[in-house]
Amino acid sequence: MAGKEVSVPLMKLQEQVTCGKCFNVFTKPKTLSCHHSFCQQCIEGLATIPTFSVACPTCHQHTELPDYAGAAGFSVAPQIVELKQMYDSLSVHVKCDNCANLDVCGYCKECNLSICQQCIDMHKNWSPFADHVIVGSLNDESPIDKAASHVKTILSITKGREAEIRKQAEAVKKEIRSLLKSTIEDKFVKEIDEIVARKLQLLEKQKEESLNASDEIEEFDPIEKADIQFIRSNNDSISHHVGRIVSSAGLEEYKVKEITAIKHIPKDHAISFQLSIESPDDERSLLVLPASSLSFNIIPDTATKLCQVINAKMISTDKPGVYQVIYNPIIRGHHQVHVTALGVQLKSSSFTIPFNPYDEHVAPIRTINGVNRPRGITVSDDGHIIVSESEDDSYIVSVLSKDGKKLKSFGKGTNDITFSSNYGVAISEDGFILVADTDNHRILKISMDGEYVTSVGSKGTGAFQFQCPTSIAVSSIKKHIYVIDRDNCRVQVLNYDLTFCYKFGKLGTGNGEFSNPVDVAIDKEGFVYVTDCNNNRIQKFTNFTHDGNYVCQFGGQGSGPGQLNYPAGITVDTTGLVYVSEYGNHRVSVFTSDGLFLCSFGGRGDGEKRFNAPNFGITFDQDHFLYICDTGNNRIVVY
């Protein structure tokens, strides 16, 4: 085919493998969710917000970028691969298999080589190969070229009807039989059959996709006017598919609603979540507008009114009426989300920015003094602070008010409650205090007024026996209570009624093994995190089975970023960030749920931003304030 003009079928095939962005033949073709394909490099040039989505140059539909891989993570439609391979095979110049310099002029059947004219002459003049049969010539169009032309014609009409495809296939088969020798006829016939079968299968799939798309369009066809749409989801009635057109005054009643939890984007030091704008009459009816017609602000409420307004970006998603919000947090606490649609101020909504791990100047908002070597801490839903501490060579549990004033203490024998080196405390699902009475090898349940309710456990190594339990965590997801059984190097799991459920872990350094575990925390998805102190690491487990399936670990001995030195306390915020208090490094380190290190703050000392041997106690309250037991400084520090 060298030196010949491009044939019409080849030109049509070239159109099918040409990028709609750079108008060149595809290089690394990738397919978006709208089924339009472009070069990978062209897609990378489209990304206006690299970590989220790109807009298709053809239909402008947004497609979310795959996590971490970017444009390279997009798949490619199988038909594009097939067409590209066929185009490449039909359009390239074929070089001699022997010298690799000149174009092929013939084929030696005995040597199974495609060779140029010079090598053919040499072949004939060398006695061992003189009797070899040389077939074909690239100076004239060969039967293979003709057959390939028909194959391309078949490919170009596969969008037609099934009967036409079969008819064309049979015509090509007949022409091949008349042109090619019997030795290669069966090979080409088989190839044609395979191509036709694949194309028919693809055609059938495209028909099904078209029918499905048609059904979806009919189901969600909205009424549109003045660039405003209202849609309902998950309703069978046709009337429910029709939204309502409202006046500007009516828009004022629409409310902003956060619909996904906050997520972290560590590499950008950013936070994101999704929101929608709901009808005042029916929360299923969403306001759909171009993102360009909306303005967005996050404004601190009265408690943080001295802080500046947070700049944020809002983009449309592939879900009508749902918008992605991305911002770099400046402060923490309660905020109002203000959205203006077409110049109309909508009803605002509030949400909470949790502790900001990206703040370069992390500082506490207050300090609670008047506690003696606090070691365990939890906060009730109504804001009462429960802390385990020591007093006059004995161990007590104290209840503090929201502002840190000590309301009551118990544990010196009053109401039959006496502790022996108590550590962890937690709140049960029915509002009682759970205490790890460490040296008495038991778990106590007491009321907020200090009344004894019950106790479970005894010293030993069997199920439901403990050797120095140190920490307690309550999981509302699985309705379980997790207890660190320190000297048995395991975690025991109890039911809400304090009956035994299962246990996992043993002494060691391997995955799922512990050496001096001391604290446990549960995230909102139910994953379990354990501080494995002597191994200087955090281990993560699932709670979906009764064997504590190991997931991952992070940390390692040291004082550098991401390293740990006697990790003691642990807690997880609502965004999934893991906070670890380090007894040995006198600091708090922050990680993602996968163990990616974000930051650390603190250091040894007694100043405002310093710690002295922070112990087990670290927790968040309902308002996302972080409480840390600064044990050696006899105080509780709040961030």
VMD Tcl script that draws the C-alpha trace (Angstrom):
set ca {
  {0.00 0.00 0.00}
  {3.07 2.28 0.02}
  {2.76 5.28 -2.21}
  {-0.97 4.90 -2.79}
  {-3.59 7.55 -2.08}
  {-5.78 6.99 0.92}
  {-8.95 5.12 -0.08}
  {-12.45 6.34 0.74}
  {-13.09 3.51 3.25}
  {-9.79 4.29 4.96}
  {-10.76 7.98 5.15}
  {-14.06 7.03 6.77}
  {-12.23 4.79 9.19}
  {-9.86 7.67 9.95}
  {-12.85 9.82 10.91}
  {-13.83 7.23 13.50}
  {-10.39 7.32 15.14}
  {-9.89 11.11 15.10}
  {-9.91 13.08 18.39}
  {-12.64 15.75 18.51}
  {-10.34 18.08 20.43}
  {-6.98 18.08 18.57}
  {-8.39 16.61 15.28}
  {-5.51 14.17 15.01}
  {-5.62 10.38 15.10}
  {-6.08 9.22 18.69}
  {-3.04 8.89 20.95}
  {-3.94 7.05 24.16}
  {-7.70 7.36 23.55}
  {-9.88 7.66 26.67}
  {-13.69 7.61 26.87}
  {-15.76 9.93 29.12}
  {-19.03 8.95 30.81}
  {-20.93 10.57 27.91}
  {-19.26 7.99 25.55}
  {-17.27 10.64 23.65}
  {-13.59 9.76 23.24}
  {-10.51 12.00 23.21}
  {-6.74 11.73 23.55}
  {-5.57 11.40 27.15}
  {-3.43 14.53 26.74}
  {-6.43 16.48 25.43}
  {-8.56 15.41 28.44}
  {-5.81 16.48 30.83}
  {-5.92 19.91 29.20}
  {-9.66 20.17 29.84}
  {-9.60 19.80 33.64}
  {-10.63 23.12 35.18}
  {-10.63 21.59 38.66}
  {-8.10 18.75 38.40}
  {-9.23 16.77 41.40}
  {-12.89 16.61 40.39}
  {-14.21 16.74 36.82}
  {-13.82 17.73 33.18}
  {-16.41 19.02 30.70}
  {-16.79 17.13 27.41}
  {-15.88 19.42 24.44}
  {-18.65 17.80 22.38}
  {-21.70 17.69 24.70}
  {-20.33 19.68 27.71}
  {-21.41 16.98 30.15}
  {-19.24 16.87 33.30}
  {-17.35 13.65 34.04}
  {-15.72 13.07 37.41}
  {-11.99 12.31 37.21}
  {-10.95 8.91 38.63}
  {-9.32 9.14 42.08}
  {-5.53 9.57 42.06}
  {-5.05 8.38 38.40}
  {-6.55 11.49 36.76}
  {-7.29 11.30 33.02}
  {-5.16 8.15 32.75}
  {-7.76 6.34 34.86}
  {-10.51 6.67 32.25}
  {-11.33 3.51 30.31}
  {-11.46 3.27 26.52}
  {-14.40 1.93 24.53}
  {-13.58 -1.51 22.99}
  {-14.77 -0.42 19.55}
  {-12.32 2.49 19.56}
  {-9.45 0.08 20.28}
  {-10.53 -2.22 17.43}
  {-10.93 0.62 14.92}
  {-7.60 2.16 15.94}
  {-5.79 -1.16 15.53}
  {-7.35 -1.72 12.10}
  {-6.56 1.82 10.98}
  {-2.94 1.45 12.08}
  {-2.60 -1.87 10.29}
  {-4.10 -0.52 7.02}
  {-2.31 2.83 6.94}
  {1.31 2.05 7.80}
  {4.07 1.26 5.32}
  {5.12 -2.37 5.63}
  {8.89 -2.78 5.90}
  {10.99 -5.76 4.84}
  {11.29 -8.43 7.55}
  {14.85 -9.18 6.39}
  {16.58 -5.79 5.98}
  {13.94 -3.54 7.67}
  {14.82 -0.72 5.28}
  {12.70 -0.99 2.15}
  {8.99 -1.53 1.58}
  {7.74 -5.09 1.17}
  {7.31 -6.37 -2.38}
  {6.64 -10.05 -1.81}
  {6.22 -12.91 0.62}
  {8.27 -16.12 0.96}
  {5.99 -18.89 2.11}
  {8.83 -21.25 3.13}
  {10.65 -18.58 5.22}
  {7.40 -16.98 6.40}
  {8.89 -13.53 5.69}
  {7.66 -10.38 3.93}
  {10.65 -9.10 1.91}
  {11.66 -6.24 -0.41}
  {12.71 -6.51 -4.06}
  {16.44 -6.48 -3.26}
  {16.04 -9.33 -0.78}
  {13.88 -11.22 -3.32}
  {16.72 -11.00 -5.87}
  {19.23 -12.16 -3.26}
  {16.83 -14.96 -2.28}
  {16.63 -16.26 -5.84}
  {20.42 -16.08 -6.36}
  {21.27 -18.04 -3.22}
  {21.07 -21.76 -3.98}
  {19.54 -22.93 -0.64}
  {16.55 -20.62 -1.26}
  {16.42 -20.60 -5.05}
  {13.41 -22.92 -5.18}
  {11.39 -20.93 -2.62}
  {8.11 -19.58 -3.93}
  {7.76 -15.79 -3.72}
  {4.14 -14.61 -3.90}
  {2.48 -11.18 -4.04}
  {3.75 -7.73 -4.99}
  {3.13 -4.39 -3.37}
  {3.54 -2.56 -6.67}
  {0.04 -3.58 -7.63}
  {-2.95 -3.88 -5.43}
  {-2.97 -7.40 -4.02}
  {-6.01 -9.52 -3.25}
  {-5.30 -8.87 0.42}
  {-5.62 -5.10 -0.20}
  {-8.91 -5.66 -1.93}
  {-10.15 -7.89 0.85}
  {-9.05 -5.36 3.46}
  {-10.93 -2.64 1.58}
  {-14.09 -4.69 1.80}
  {-13.46 -5.33 5.50}
  {-13.21 -1.57 6.07}
  {-16.45 -1.09 4.15}
  {-18.13 -3.60 6.44}
  {-16.80 -1.77 9.51}
  {-18.13 1.56 8.22}
  {-21.68 0.28 7.83}
  {-22.00 -1.62 11.12}
  {-24.31 1.11 12.32}
  {-26.85 -0.15 9.80}
  {-29.27 -2.96 10.20}
  {-28.31 -6.49 11.10}
  {-29.50 -7.90 7.77}
  {-27.35 -5.48 5.81}
  {-24.29 -6.40 7.86}
  {-24.82 -10.09 7.18}
  {-25.39 -9.42 3.47}
  {-22.18 -7.42 3.14}
  {-20.28 -10.10 5.05}
  {-21.43 -12.81 2.65}
  {-20.45 -10.64 -0.34}
  {-16.97 -10.17 1.06}
  {-16.65 -13.90 1.70}
  {-17.52 -14.69 -1.93}
  {-15.08 -12.17 -3.34}
  {-12.32 -13.44 -1.04}
  {-12.91 -17.00 -2.23}
  {-12.60 -15.87 -5.86}
  {-9.38 -13.91 -5.31}
  {-7.35 -15.89 -2.80}
  {-5.83 -19.29 -3.05}
  {-7.49 -22.11 -1.19}
  {-4.60 -22.25 1.30}
  {-5.55 -18.88 2.86}
  {-9.25 -18.74 2.07}
  {-10.41 -20.38 5.30}
  {-8.30 -18.00 7.38}
  {-9.92 -14.86 5.92}
  {-13.42 -16.32 6.09}
  {-12.94 -17.08 9.77}
  {-11.66 -13.56 10.44}
  {-14.66 -12.04 8.69}
  {-17.03 -14.20 10.73}
  {-15.37 -13.08 13.96}
  {-15.51 -9.40 12.97}
  {-19.18 -9.66 12.02}
  {-20.01 -11.48 15.26}
  {-18.29 -8.80 17.33}
  {-19.97 -5.99 15.45}
  {-23.37 -7.62 15.74}
  {-22.83 -8.03 19.46}
  {-21.79 -4.38 19.72}
  {-24.80 -3.33 17.66}
  {-27.15 -5.21 19.98}
  {-25.51 -3.61 23.01}
  {-25.87 -0.15 21.46}
  {-29.55 -0.85 20.81}
  {-30.07 -1.79 24.47}
  {-28.20 1.31 25.65}
  {-30.29 3.50 23.37}
  {-33.51 1.99 24.73}
  {-32.31 2.47 28.31}
  {-31.32 6.06 27.59}
  {-34.71 6.69 26.03}
  {-36.46 5.32 29.11}
  {-34.35 7.51 31.40}
  {-35.05 10.61 29.31}
  {-38.79 9.96 29.44}
  {-38.63 9.31 33.18}
  {-36.77 12.49 34.08}
  {-37.98 14.87 31.38}
  {-38.39 18.21 33.24}
  {-40.35 21.32 32.46}
  {-37.83 24.04 31.63}
  {-38.31 27.79 31.61}
  {-36.03 30.78 32.22}
  {-33.08 28.38 32.71}
  {-34.66 26.95 35.90}
  {-35.59 23.28 36.25}
  {-37.27 21.40 39.04}
  {-37.04 17.62 39.19}
  {-38.32 14.93 41.50}
  {-36.53 11.67 42.06}
  {-37.71 8.13 42.73}
  {-41.39 8.60 41.87}
  {-43.45 6.39 39.60}
  {-46.19 8.90 38.89}
  {-45.78 10.96 35.71}
  {-47.06 13.99 37.57}
  {-44.21 13.69 40.02}
  {-41.73 14.08 37.17}
  {-42.90 17.64 36.49}
  {-41.30 20.36 38.58}
  {-42.75 23.76 39.48}
  {-41.83 27.13 38.07}
  {-41.71 29.72 40.86}
  {-41.38 33.47 41.03}
  {-38.36 35.30 42.39}
  {-40.24 35.77 45.65}
  {-40.85 32.02 45.78}
  {-37.13 31.33 45.42}
  {-36.54 32.98 48.78}
  {-38.19 30.01 50.48}
  {-35.83 27.44 48.98}
  {-33.31 26.08 51.46}
  {-29.69 24.99 51.16}
  {-29.02 21.51 52.50}
  {-25.74 19.65 53.02}
  {-26.20 16.14 51.60}
  {-22.76 14.55 52.03}
  {-20.31 14.61 54.89}
  {-17.17 16.70 54.76}
  {-14.21 15.07 53.03}
  {-10.55 16.06 53.12}
  {-8.29 16.75 50.13}
  {-4.90 16.66 51.92}
  {-2.69 17.60 48.97}
  {-4.66 20.83 48.45}
  {-5.21 21.48 52.18}
  {-8.87 21.64 51.24}
  {-12.24 20.34 52.41}
  {-15.24 19.49 50.26}
  {-18.88 18.49 50.58}
  {-22.00 18.39 48.39}
  {-25.17 20.42 48.82}
  {-28.57 20.76 47.16}
  {-31.28 23.44 47.12}
  {-34.64 22.05 48.22}
  {-38.23 23.14 47.78}
  {-39.96 24.42 50.94}
  {-42.92 22.13 50.20}
  {-41.15 18.93 49.22}
  {-37.52 18.12 49.98}
  {-37.50 15.74 47.00}
  {-37.96 18.66 44.61}
  {-34.56 20.18 43.81}
  {-33.68 23.51 42.24}
  {-31.45 22.98 39.18}
  {-29.41 25.92 37.94}
  {-26.08 26.40 36.17}
  {-23.34 26.88 38.76}
  {-22.53 30.21 37.09}
  {-25.91 31.61 38.18}
  {-25.23 30.84 41.85}
  {-23.05 32.75 44.30}
  {-21.82 31.08 47.44}
  {-20.36 32.18 50.79}
  {-19.49 30.45 54.05}
  {-19.98 32.93 56.89}
  {-19.03 32.34 60.55}
  {-21.93 32.59 62.99}
  {-22.02 34.88 66.03}
  {-19.67 32.65 68.00}
  {-16.94 33.16 65.41}
  {-18.06 36.47 63.93}
  {-14.62 38.08 64.17}
  {-13.21 35.63 61.63}
  {-13.23 36.36 57.92}
  {-15.63 34.96 55.33}
  {-14.34 31.77 53.72}
  {-13.88 31.84 49.97}
  {-15.12 28.70 48.27}
  {-15.73 27.21 44.83}
  {-18.97 25.57 43.78}
  {-19.30 23.41 40.66}
  {-22.07 21.30 39.17}
  {-21.92 17.53 39.51}
  {-23.29 14.80 37.28}
  {-26.38 14.74 39.53}
  {-28.97 17.41 38.64}
  {-29.47 19.81 41.52}
  {-26.36 18.67 43.42}
  {-23.32 20.95 43.70}
  {-19.75 20.30 44.90}
  {-18.29 22.82 47.35}
  {-14.50 23.07 47.75}
  {-12.80 25.42 50.19}
  {-9.66 25.93 52.22}
  {-10.76 26.19 55.87}
  {-9.53 29.15 57.87}
  {-11.28 28.53 61.18}
  {-13.40 25.86 62.84}
  {-16.86 25.91 64.41}
  {-20.42 26.71 63.29}
  {-20.94 28.48 59.97}
  {-23.80 29.61 57.77}
  {-23.96 28.65 54.10}
  {-25.38 31.57 52.08}
  {-26.42 30.94 48.48}
  {-27.81 33.51 46.04}
  {-29.69 32.13 42.99}
  {-30.32 34.53 40.10}
  {-29.84 37.41 42.51}
  {-32.29 36.02 45.08}
  {-31.01 35.18 48.58}
  {-32.08 31.64 49.54}
  {-32.68 30.37 53.06}
  {-29.28 29.67 54.61}
  {-28.20 26.46 56.26}
  {-25.68 25.87 59.03}
  {-22.91 23.31 59.32}
  {-19.78 22.83 61.38}
  {-16.19 23.01 60.21}
  {-14.34 20.58 62.50}
  {-10.87 21.08 63.91}
  {-8.69 22.38 61.07}
  {-5.53 20.24 60.70}
  {-4.15 22.54 57.99}
  {-3.84 25.56 60.29}
  {-0.15 26.47 60.62}
  {-0.82 28.12 63.98}
  {-2.88 25.58 65.92}
  {-3.76 27.03 69.33}
  {-6.23 26.03 72.06}
  {-9.37 28.08 72.61}
  {-9.42 27.46 76.37}
  {-7.85 25.46 79.17}
  {-9.65 23.67 82.03}
  {-7.62 23.61 85.23}
  {-8.50 22.12 88.61}
  {-8.07 18.48 87.58}
  {-5.34 16.19 88.89}
  {-3.49 14.00 86.37}
  {-6.49 13.51 84.05}
  {-6.21 10.27 82.05}
  {-9.55 9.49 80.44}
  {-12.21 11.83 79.07}
  {-15.58 11.83 77.30}
  {-18.30 14.43 76.72}
  {-22.04 13.75 76.96}
  {-24.55 14.94 74.38}
  {-25.63 17.76 76.70}
  {-22.05 18.97 77.10}
  {-21.08 17.53 80.49}
  {-17.39 16.59 80.66}
  {-16.59 13.27 82.38}
  {-12.94 12.80 83.33}
  {-11.04 10.14 85.26}
  {-8.39 11.58 87.60}
  {-6.64 10.99 90.90}
  {-7.19 12.77 94.21}
  {-5.47 12.23 97.57}
  {-3.85 8.96 96.49}
  {-7.17 7.61 95.26}
  {-8.87 7.45 91.88}
  {-12.12 9.22 91.03}
  {-14.41 10.12 88.16}
  {-15.50 13.76 88.02}
  {-18.36 15.43 86.14}
  {-17.67 18.97 84.91}
  {-20.02 21.54 83.44}
  {-19.59 22.86 79.89}
  {-17.42 25.70 81.17}
  {-15.21 23.29 83.13}
  {-16.63 23.77 86.63}
  {-16.44 20.59 88.72}
  {-19.99 19.53 89.65}
  {-19.42 16.20 91.41}
  {-16.88 13.41 91.92}
  {-17.28 9.78 92.95}
  {-15.13 6.71 93.50}
  {-13.92 6.90 97.11}
  {-16.28 4.25 98.38}
  {-19.46 6.31 98.04}
  {-22.40 4.23 96.76}
  {-20.18 1.12 96.76}
  {-17.97 2.64 94.07}
  {-14.23 2.37 94.54}
  {-11.73 2.51 91.71}
  {-8.24 1.11 91.52}
  {-6.25 3.04 88.92}
  {-9.14 3.89 86.60}
  {-8.36 5.08 83.07}
  {-10.86 5.11 80.19}
  {-14.40 6.46 80.43}
  {-17.27 6.41 77.91}
  {-21.00 7.14 77.67}
  {-23.31 4.18 77.02}
  {-26.18 4.38 74.54}
  {-28.63 4.81 77.45}
  {-26.71 7.72 78.98}
  {-24.74 5.97 81.74}
  {-21.02 6.29 82.47}
  {-18.79 3.30 81.66}
  {-15.45 3.18 83.53}
  {-12.42 0.94 82.94}
  {-11.52 0.08 86.56}
  {-8.05 -1.03 85.53}
  {-6.47 -2.71 88.54}
  {-9.80 -4.20 89.64}
  {-9.99 -5.87 86.19}
  {-13.60 -4.89 85.53}
  {-15.94 -2.50 83.72}
  {-18.32 -0.40 85.87}
  {-21.60 1.15 84.81}
  {-22.72 4.12 86.92}
  {-25.27 6.90 86.59}
  {-24.45 10.56 85.98}
  {-25.29 11.12 89.66}
  {-22.71 8.56 90.76}
  {-25.11 5.72 91.53}
  {-23.72 2.21 91.05}
  {-25.60 0.23 88.36}
  {-23.55 -2.88 87.61}
  {-20.06 -4.20 86.91}
  {-18.78 -6.98 84.66}
  {-15.54 -8.91 84.35}
  {-12.94 -10.45 86.61}
  {-9.21 -11.10 86.50}
  {-8.15 -13.80 84.05}
  {-7.35 -14.72 80.47}
  {-10.62 -16.28 79.39}
  {-13.50 -14.72 77.53}
  {-15.12 -11.94 79.57}
  {-12.11 -11.86 81.89}
  {-9.66 -8.96 81.93}
  {-6.13 -8.12 82.93}
  {-5.96 -4.35 83.36}
  {-8.63 -2.98 80.99}
  {-7.66 0.57 80.05}
  {-10.07 2.02 77.49}
  {-13.68 1.82 76.30}
  {-15.32 2.88 73.01}
  {-19.02 2.61 72.11}
  {-20.05 1.91 68.49}
  {-23.59 2.96 67.57}
  {-23.18 1.32 64.14}
  {-22.79 -2.27 65.36}
  {-24.19 -1.60 68.86}
  {-21.01 -2.92 70.45}
  {-18.74 -1.81 73.28}
  {-14.99 -2.21 72.64}
  {-12.68 -2.73 75.63}
  {-8.87 -2.70 75.53}
  {-7.72 -5.71 77.60}
  {-4.18 -4.36 77.96}
  {-2.17 -7.09 79.67}
  {-3.93 -9.81 77.66}
  {-2.90 -7.88 74.51}
  {-6.35 -8.05 72.95}
  {-9.64 -6.26 72.35}
  {-12.82 -7.66 73.90}
  {-16.14 -6.75 72.30}
  {-19.30 -6.62 74.42}
  {-22.94 -6.17 73.51}
  {-24.86 -3.11 74.70}
  {-26.19 -5.16 77.65}
  {-22.57 -5.85 78.70}
  {-22.64 -9.50 77.67}
  {-19.66 -11.02 75.85}
  {-19.68 -10.95 72.04}
  {-16.17 -11.78 70.74}
  {-12.47 -10.90 71.09}
  {-9.45 -10.48 68.83}
  {-5.70 -9.93 69.12}
  {-2.75 -11.48 70.95}
  {0.80 -10.61 72.03}
  {3.16 -9.98 69.12}
  {4.42 -7.61 66.45}
  {2.55 -8.96 63.42}
  {-0.65 -7.72 61.85}
  {-3.49 -7.94 64.36}
  {-1.07 -8.54 67.25}
  {-0.38 -6.10 70.09}
  {2.22 -5.16 72.66}
  {0.70 -2.97 75.38}
  {-2.43 -1.70 73.59}
  {-4.03 1.14 75.57}
  {-6.77 3.00 73.66}
  {-9.45 2.35 71.04}
  {-11.63 4.56 68.82}
  {-14.44 3.97 66.29}
  {-15.06 6.11 63.20}
  {-18.46 6.89 61.67}
  {-18.14 3.97 59.23}
  {-17.48 1.49 62.04}
  {-13.74 0.95 61.55}
  {-11.79 0.26 64.75}
  {-8.45 1.98 65.58}
  {-6.13 0.72 68.36}
  {-3.02 2.40 69.80}
  {-0.37 -0.36 69.88}
  {1.99 1.48 72.23}
  {5.10 -0.69 72.52}
  {4.99 -1.32 68.75}
  {4.65 2.46 68.23}
  {1.88 2.12 65.68}
  {-1.85 2.45 65.06}
  {-3.70 -0.62 63.78}
  {-7.01 -0.37 61.89}
  {-9.64 -3.15 61.82}
  {-13.10 -3.74 60.40}
  {-16.00 -4.51 62.71}
  {-17.98 -6.34 60.04}
  {-16.96 -9.82 61.21}
  {-16.36 -11.40 64.60}
  {-12.61 -11.76 64.17}
  {-11.41 -8.16 63.97}
  {-10.20 -8.24 60.38}
  {-6.93 -6.31 60.03}
  {-7.00 -3.44 57.49}
  {-3.77 -1.47 57.80}
  {-1.29 0.14 60.19}
  {0.64 3.40 60.34}
  {3.22 5.12 62.52}
  {6.61 3.68 63.48}
  {9.16 4.48 66.19}
  {10.51 8.03 66.09}
  {9.82 11.72 66.49}
  {9.70 12.75 62.82}
  {6.57 13.53 60.78}
  {4.26 10.52 60.82}
  {6.34 8.67 63.42}
  {5.07 7.83 66.90}
  {6.60 7.51 70.36}
  {4.36 5.65 72.79}
  {1.00 6.52 71.18}
  {-1.54 6.57 74.00}
  {-4.89 8.23 73.24}
  {-6.82 8.12 69.97}
  {-10.03 9.63 68.56}
  {-11.60 10.15 65.12}
  {-13.52 13.24 63.97}
  {-16.63 13.29 61.77}
  {-14.55 13.75 58.60}
  {-12.51 10.61 59.28}
  {-9.29 12.22 60.49}
  {-7.45 10.26 63.20}
  {-5.91 12.13 66.17}
  {-3.23 10.40 68.27}
  {-1.82 11.76 71.55}
  {1.83 10.72 71.96}
  {2.97 10.21 75.54}
  {6.62 10.03 74.47}
  {6.70 12.92 71.98}
  {4.38 15.16 74.07}
  {2.28 16.05 71.03}
  {-0.80 15.19 68.97}
  {-0.37 13.82 65.44}
  {-3.13 13.87 62.82}
  {-3.59 11.26 60.05}
  {-6.15 10.42 57.40}
  {-8.12 7.21 57.89}
  {-5.63 5.48 55.55}
  {-2.66 6.57 57.66}
  {-1.46 9.54 55.59}
  {0.25 11.99 57.95}
  {-1.18 15.53 57.89}
  {0.33 17.46 60.79}
  {1.31 17.44 64.45}
  {1.12 20.09 67.16}
  {2.37 20.49 70.70}
  {5.77 19.60 72.15}
  {7.06 19.25 75.69}
  {6.41 22.15 78.03}
  {3.80 23.87 80.18}
  {2.96 26.76 77.85}
  {-0.35 27.33 76.10}
  {0.58 25.26 73.04}
  {2.62 22.61 74.89}
  {1.93 19.24 76.52}
  {3.54 17.16 79.24}
  {2.96 13.43 78.78}
  {-0.58 13.57 77.33}
  {-2.21 10.29 78.26}
  {-5.24 8.27 77.15}
  {-7.78 11.07 77.23}
  {-8.57 12.62 73.84}
  {-12.08 13.09 72.40}
  {-14.44 15.34 70.42}
  {-17.72 16.75 71.69}
  {-20.95 17.18 69.71}
  {-19.79 20.61 68.51}
  {-16.51 19.17 67.19}
  {-14.30 20.71 69.87}
  {-11.22 18.60 70.65}
  {-10.49 17.79 74.33}
  {-7.00 16.58 75.31}
  {-5.91 15.37 78.77}
  {-2.58 17.15 79.38}
  {-1.80 14.72 82.19}
  {1.60 16.00 83.33}
  {0.37 19.62 83.40}
  {-2.81 18.71 85.35}
  {-5.20 20.29 82.86}
  {-7.58 19.67 79.98}
  {-6.81 21.60 76.80}
  {-9.65 22.39 74.36}
  {-9.12 23.11 70.64}
}
mol new
graphics top color blue
foreach p $ca { graphics top sphere $p radius 0.5 }
foreach p [lrange $ca 0 end-1] q [lrange $ca 1 end] { graphics top cylinder $p $q radius 0.2 }
display resetview
